[in-house]
């Protein structure tokens, strides 16, 4: 990606710029694919302070109170 961006900066003509831009776009898409984290985690609110937490959490990251997962 870094070399593709450098190539984009060095282009002087429109055709060369368009080709360099395509290479940057391909590199960017590959980077985004590598960073894919999957589905978003389901969330709910803490039963004590109402801070947004993960669905299966048993301790709140805001107030640190714990509870039974069935609660």
C-alpha positions as CSV (number, residue, x, y, z in Angstrom):
1,X,0.0,0.0,0.0
2,X,2.8,2.4,0.9
3,X,4.6,1.9,-2.4
4,X,1.3,2.3,-4.3
5,X,0.6,5.6,-2.5
6,X,4.1,6.8,-3.3
7,X,3.5,5.9,-7.0
8,X,0.3,8.0,-6.9
9,X,2.2,11.1,-5.6
10,X,4.8,10.7,-8.4
11,X,2.4,10.6,-11.3
12,X,2.5,13.6,-13.6
13,X,0.0,12.7,-16.4
14,X,-3.7,11.8,-16.1
15,X,-3.3,8.3,-17.5
16,X,-0.5,7.4,-15.2
17,X,-2.4,8.9,-12.3
18,X,-5.5,6.8,-13.1
19,X,-3.4,3.6,-13.2
20,X,-1.7,4.5,-9.9
21,X,-5.1,5.2,-8.4
22,X,-6.4,1.8,-9.4
23,X,-3.4,0.2,-7.7
24,X,-4.1,2.1,-4.5
25,X,-7.7,1.1,-4.6
26,X,-6.8,-2.6,-5.0
27,X,-4.3,-2.3,-2.1
28,X,-6.8,-0.5,0.1
29,X,-9.4,-3.2,-0.6
30,X,-6.9,-6.0,0.3
31,X,-6.1,-4.2,3.5
32,X,-9.7,-3.9,4.5
33,X,-10.3,-7.6,3.7
34,X,-7.3,-8.5,6.0
35,X,-8.8,-6.5,8.8
36,X,-12.3,-7.9,8.6
37,X,-13.3,-8.8,12.1
38,X,-16.5,-10.6,11.3
39,X,-20.0,-9.9,12.6
40,X,-20.6,-7.2,15.1
41,X,-21.0,-8.5,18.7
42,X,-24.5,-8.4,20.1
43,X,-24.8,-5.7,22.8
44,X,-27.1,-4.9,25.8
45,X,-27.0,-2.5,28.7
46,X,-25.6,-3.1,32.1
47,X,-28.5,-3.9,34.5
48,X,-26.9,-1.5,37.1
49,X,-25.5,1.6,35.3
50,X,-27.0,1.0,31.8
51,X,-23.6,1.3,30.0
52,X,-23.5,-0.6,26.7
53,X,-21.8,-4.0,27.1
54,X,-21.5,-7.3,25.3
55,X,-24.5,-9.6,25.4
56,X,-22.7,-12.4,27.3
57,X,-20.8,-10.2,29.8
58,X,-21.1,-10.9,33.5
59,X,-19.1,-7.8,34.6
60,X,-19.6,-4.3,33.4
61,X,-16.6,-2.4,32.1
62,X,-18.0,0.9,33.4
63,X,-19.3,0.2,37.0
64,X,-17.5,-3.2,37.5
65,X,-20.6,-4.8,39.1
66,X,-21.1,-8.5,38.4
67,X,-24.3,-10.5,37.9
68,X,-25.5,-13.9,36.9
69,X,-25.7,-14.3,33.1
70,X,-29.3,-15.3,33.4
71,X,-30.2,-12.0,35.0
